[in-house]
Amino acid sequence: MPINEGKTERILRVIAGLFLLILLPLTLPGAAKWWGLVGLLPLLTGLTGYCPAWTLLGINTCETRQKDKELSHRG
């Protein structure tokens, strides 16, 4: 799996994932607490640096990959 997320995006995804995993179960009543598991998606993609949706859409926010492509086009 190639990395397709930049450093800032990865940090934001991890924060958002933890936020959802911790706060939703604390604030939602009953079975709705399970919605907190939605936080696993941004947490896992942030930790791995790979987002399958970005691959399907052709998006790459990884700064080093973009710099490598720019350098290869110049040379």
Secondary structure as a PSIPRED ss2 file (coil, helix, strand):
# PSIPRED VFORMAT (PSIPRED V4.0)

   1 M C   1.000  0.000  0.000
   2 P C   1.000  0.000  0.000
   3 I C   1.000  0.000  0.000
   4 N C   1.000  0.000  0.000
   5 E C   1.000  0.000  0.000
   6 G C   1.000  0.000  0.000
   7 K H   0.000  1.000  0.000
   8 T H   0.000  1.000  0.000
   9 E H   0.000  1.000  0.000
  10 R H   0.000  1.000  0.000
  11 I H   0.000  1.000  0.000
  12 L H   0.000  1.000  0.000
  13 R H   0.000  1.000  0.000
  14 V H   0.000  1.000  0.000
  15 I H   0.000  1.000  0.000
  16 A H   0.000  1.000  0.000
  17 G H   0.000  1.000  0.000
  18 L H   0.000  1.000  0.000
  19 F H   0.000  1.000  0.000
  20 L H   0.000  1.000  0.000
  21 L H   0.000  1.000  0.000
  22 I H   0.000  1.000  0.000
  23 L H   0.000  1.000  0.000
  24 L H   0.000  1.000  0.000
  25 P H   0.000  1.000  0.000
  26 L H   0.000  1.000  0.000
  27 T H   0.000  1.000  0.000
  28 L C   1.000  0.000  0.000
  29 P C   1.000  0.000  0.000
  30 G H   0.000  1.000  0.000
  31 A H   0.000  1.000  0.000
  32 A H   0.000  1.000  0.000
  33 K H   0.000  1.000  0.000
  34 W H   0.000  1.000  0.000
  35 W H   0.000  1.000  0.000
  36 G H   0.000  1.000  0.000
  37 L H   0.000  1.000  0.000
  38 V H   0.000  1.000  0.000
  39 G H   0.000  1.000  0.000
  40 L H   0.000  1.000  0.000
  41 L H   0.000  1.000  0.000
  42 P H   0.000  1.000  0.000
  43 L H   0.000  1.000  0.000
  44 L H   0.000  1.000  0.000
  45 T H   0.000  1.000  0.000
  46 G H   0.000  1.000  0.000
  47 L H   0.000  1.000  0.000
  48 T H   0.000  1.000  0.000
  49 G C   1.000  0.000  0.000
  50 Y C   1.000  0.000  0.000
  51 C C   1.000  0.000  0.000
  52 P H   0.000  1.000  0.000
  53 A H   0.000  1.000  0.000
  54 W H   0.000  1.000  0.000
  55 T H   0.000  1.000  0.000
  56 L H   0.000  1.000  0.000
  57 L H   0.000  1.000  0.000
  58 G C   1.000  0.000  0.000
  59 I C   1.000  0.000  0.000
  60 N C   1.000  0.000  0.000
  61 T C   1.000  0.000  0.000
  62 C C   1.000  0.000  0.000
  63 E H   0.000  1.000  0.000
  64 T H   0.000  1.000  0.000
  65 R H   0.000  1.000  0.000
  66 Q H   0.000  1.000  0.000
  67 K H   0.000  1.000  0.000
  68 D H   0.000  1.000  0.000
  69 K H   0.000  1.000  0.000
  70 E H   0.000  1.000  0.000
  71 L H   0.000  1.000  0.000
  72 S H   0.000  1.000  0.000
  73 H H   0.000  1.000  0.000
  74 R H   0.000  1.000  0.000
  75 G C   1.000  0.000  0.000
